[in-house]
Amino acid sequence: MFDNADLGLTTWGGQQVDTNSLLVTVVPIADATLDGKVDAHDFNAWYTHRMTDTYSYAAGDFNMDGVIDGLDFSIWENALGPSTADPIVENLGLDPTTLAALRAAPVPEPASLALALLTTPWLLRRRARRTP
């Protein structure tokens, strides 16, 4: 059960609601926005109200102890679960095939480069001696 005074919604389930309404629903734990998923919006609710005293689930008090703190963050983090999204794909706009090709490309080691730089003068000097 959620107090709409915390949420400020105007409609709920197709019905008009006001700030005096109590909303009853089943949501995943740590879903402060009541949208059915635990995501960054729920983190923002926690972050905005962190270190405040309130019993508001919508504000991020997920364990309902009256304080929005690190325990509530832990509940949100555990409810979030492992991410299946690849931030490189999302942030850079690379398609998964291109990203896989880039990840498979060999990258020279710094030691190989150093060895090449150190041996090049020796090879050039040796070649100069052989030239008649």
N, C-alpha and C positions, 0 to 999 in steps of 0.2 A: 504494500500500500504506500502510495506516494502523495505528498501534499503538493498540490498544484501551485501553492504560493511560492514554493522553491523553484518550480519549473517555469511558470509563467506561460503555459500553453493556452491557446484559445479554443482548440478542438482536440478531442481525444476519441479515437475509434469512430469518427464520423459524427460525434456529438459535440455540441457547444459546451465549453467548460469555463469556469471563472477561477479566481484565486482562492475561493472557498471550497473548491472541489477536492475530493480525495480520489485518487486514481488507483485502481486495482489491476495488476498485471503480473505476469511472470516474466522475468528478464534474467539474463546471465548475471552472475555475481560481478560486481564492479562496472556494471553498465549504468553510469550516472545519467546518461541522456535518454534512457529508455528506448533506444532505437533497435534493440535486439542484438547488438554486437559490441564487443569491447574493443575500443580503438583509441586513437589520439584525442578524439573529442572528450572521452571520459577522463583521459589524463589531464586535459585542459581544465576540466571541472575540478579535479583534485588540486592541480597546481595553482589555480586562481585562489582557492580557499585554504591552502595548506597553512598549518599552524594556527588555525582558528578553532574556536569552541562552538560546535553546532552538532545537532543530531540529524543533519540533513544528508540523506543518501545522495541526492542530486548534486550536492556540493562536494561530494567525495568522501564522506564518512562511511566507508563500506563496512566497517565492523561495528558501527553504531555505538561507539564508546564515548561519543561526545567531543572528540578531538580529531581533527583532520591532520594526520601525521604520517610518519614513515611506515607504520603498520598498514595504513590504508593504501599507500603506494605499493607495498609488497603484495597486497591482495589484488590490486589492479595488474601488477606485473605478472603474477602467477596466472591470472585469468586470461591475460593476453596470449600466453603460450608462445611457442616458437614461430618466428616469421617465415613465411614461405616466399615472400616477395624478395626480389633481388634489388637492393637499393641502387646499384649501378644501372640496371636496366631502367628503373623508374626515373632516376635523376638525370641521366644522360640521354635517355631516349633510344638506347641501343636495343635492337631486337635480340632475342636469345641466341639466334644462330650466329650473328656477328660477334656477340660477346663470347660464345664458346670458341670461335676461331681465334679471337684475340688471346684468350686464356691459354690456348694450346700452342701458341707461337713461342718458339724458343727465345730465351733472353740470355745474352752472353753474361757470364760471370765477371765481376771486376778483376778477379785474379787472371783470367784469360786475357783481358785487355792489358793488364800490367805486363804480363809475359810477352805479349806481342810488341809492346812499346820498348821493352828492354832488349829483345833479340833483333829488332829491325836494324839498328845501327851496326851490330856485329855482322849480320848477313850482308849489308851493303859494303862494309869494309872488306869482307872476305871476297866479295864479287869484284871489287876494285883491284885487289891484288892479282886476280886471275886474268884480268883483261890485259892483253899484250900491247 
